[in-house]
Amino acid sequence: MSSHIPDDAFPDILRQRVLAIHEVLFDDTEAAEAQELTASTASLLAAVAGRARALGDSRSAWLLFTALAGALPEPDEVLALRRRLQLSSSAEDAATEALAATRSIASVRGVWNRRIRILRGKTVVDVNFCAKFEHNTGIQRLVRETISRWVSLEKGMDLVAWDHDQITRALHPGEFERVVHWSNPGRNRSEVEEESDVDLIVPIDCDMLFVEVPPEAVCARLAALAEFSGNRVSIVGYDAIPLVSADLVPARESERFARYLAYVKHSDRVFAISAAAAGEFRGFASAVAAQGITGPQVFELSLPVDLPEIWETHDSLAATPLVLSVGSHEPRKNQEAVLFAAGRLWDEGLDFQLIYVGRGDSSLTGPFDRRVARLRKKGHRVEARRSVRDQELSALYHSAYVTIFPSLHEGYGLPVAESLAAGTPVITSDFGSTAEIGADGGCLLVDPRDDDAITNALRRVLTDSKYMDSLRNQIEKRKHRTWADYADGLWNGVQSREAQ
Amino acid sequence: MISNTGRHDVTQSTPRTLSGRPSEQAQFEAELASWLDFVSRATRKRLRLEKLITARGILKPVTLAQRFVIKSREVGFIPTVKLVNTRLRQMKQSDQ
């Protein structure tokens, strides 16, 4: 938020906001324009509060709260205001109640330096994280591949981010570039939030799509938006790993995920990135029946087996077979089992190179990297690359002899798909989403909990050239779904008015 | 309307009806003025604090804003600079 607001700005800002919602609540542009010239702000506010009182619905209370507070409300705040409005005795009394209900929120966390713009009946896509940060792994890759295609096809939509986690706003030009023109070498890569006069955005009766997993701070506001605002909320559902595999993630992740689910249950539709992920979200949707909630419709829309458009192809340059392990460094990805299998095979005298790619918490990568360093001193060809740019990763996929990804739980498994798209066979897990990808060929499926199975699989691909040829032939025969296919499918799904 | 004692007092200068009671609309206009005064003063104070803390380089702006909101909601009112700085130091220590 700008650090300076002129003393006389608040009444003007409030008036603009009240006029904006007046148009929605009375559903009459002309009346709002006429009122703008004549009525006092107090009269306008009394009119909209009285209207919200007469309508008696949560949507009106949600909208009135948002306009007065300069922040999206949480569920209990919507309910409290709706009840206060219903108990009020007149339009002025309703407005007084609305002021009382929003007073502390407006002053403690409200955004007050800009006008709000109501978006009505539009398609609105939340790209908050991708807009603000340079990070670009699985989820961010999906967002950028999808949104950039929609923009180039001139799909009508508005992109939004969050202003101080309080209310949605339009993107700064630099943020738009970071989402839509990620590969543009000339764009500004500074992550510091800029001071700007972009409008705050209040969606109403919109198709809202949430393609990212939101920060915990906004989950309650999203729950209220999904439950009360009248917007139709669609979500890209990645997985339920923090819940289903809570034993593999930090406890804090599971707590955050539970907050996230509190908003998922009020959403309308979830587009899950694999059949396995769809199963997890359907399970959750059926569970909330115990709370008397319908839960979202869940659709399977699998991610593609494709490489990002900007990635170049590379010829294999490695003289020694390269075994590639890609993924953030965490217990769930099972990097330890791969290192164990590699150690056994090096001891057997097999000659190959092992490269790990992926960042992770230093408490995990530190000890692992020290072990890798000790193995290198013994003469083994192993390294862990923690910061790899897209072009380097593309070169590694194309150069690798095999990719190994025996993850214990995935929503999809982009490293499997990207390796196959680069023509490189994959050793991966024999269940869940990775097994789905592998079912079309090019993969050797193993039980990731069985160290012997991983070792045997790696030995087989390193020693049986005919088998490797058969895997490569399977890859050539695969019918590859592309990012363009995925982007089309998601757009059509979000726009669809029919239950699917 | 805020009186010298800081209490909300709508009777001091609010237009009155012939019966001597302030009209409902006039009363509401006073409520609104009071609300705007409170919100604007509190918001400006909050922004000054955010600017001050950012200028001291304690936290990056985005993180700062998130944590400031947490702090504000914990105490239920606009905290002093000293209170915020104390809490931010505690948060930094707990992060490490």
Boltz contact constraints between the chains, C-beta under 6 A:
constraints:
  - contact:
      token1: [A, 3]
      token2: [B, 47]
      max_distance: 6.0
  - contact:
      token1: [A, 3]
      token2: [B, 51]
      max_distance: 6.0
  - contact:
      token1: [A, 10]
      token2: [B, 36]
      max_distance: 6.0
  - contact:
      token1: [A, 10]
      token2: [B, 40]
      max_distance: 6.0
  - contact:
      token1: [A, 11]
      token2: [B, 36]
      max_distance: 6.0
  - contact:
      token1: [A, 42]
      token2: [B, 28]
      max_distance: 6.0
  - contact:
      token1: [A, 42]
      token2: [B, 29]
      max_distance: 6.0
  - contact:
      token1: [A, 42]
      token2: [B, 32]
      max_distance: 6.0
  - contact:
      token1: [A, 92]
      token2: [B, 24]
      max_distance: 6.0
  - contact:
      token1: [A, 92]
      token2: [B, 25]
      max_distance: 6.0
  - contact:
      token1: [A, 92]
      token2: [B, 28]
      max_distance: 6.0
  - contact:
      token1: [A, 95]
      token2: [B, 28]
      max_distance: 6.0
  - contact:
      token1: [A, 96]
      token2: [B, 28]
      max_distance: 6.0
  - contact:
      token1: [A, 96]
      token2: [B, 31]
      max_distance: 6.0
  - contact:
      token1: [A, 99]
      token2: [B, 35]
      max_distance: 6.0
  - contact:
      token1: [A, 106]
      token2: [B, 39]
      max_distance: 6.0
  - contact:
      token1: [A, 107]
      token2: [B, 39]
      max_distance: 6.0
  - contact:
      token1: [A, 107]
      token2: [B, 42]
      max_distance: 6.0
  - contact:
      token1: [A, 107]
      token2: [B, 43]
      max_distance: 6.0
  - contact:
      token1: [A, 108]
      token2: [B, 72]
      max_distance: 6.0
  - contact:
      token1: [A, 109]
      token2: [B, 69]
      max_distance: 6.0
  - contact:
      token1: [A, 112]
      token2: [B, 43]
      max_distance: 6.0
  - contact:
      token1: [A, 164]
      token2: [B, 65]
      max_distance: 6.0
  - contact:
      token1: [A, 165]
      token2: [B, 66]
      max_distance: 6.0
  - contact:
      token1: [A, 193]
      token2: [B, 61]
      max_distance: 6.0
  - contact:
      token1: [A, 193]
      token2: [B, 62]
      max_distance: 6.0
  - contact:
      token1: [A, 217]
      token2: [B, 66]
      max_distance: 6.0
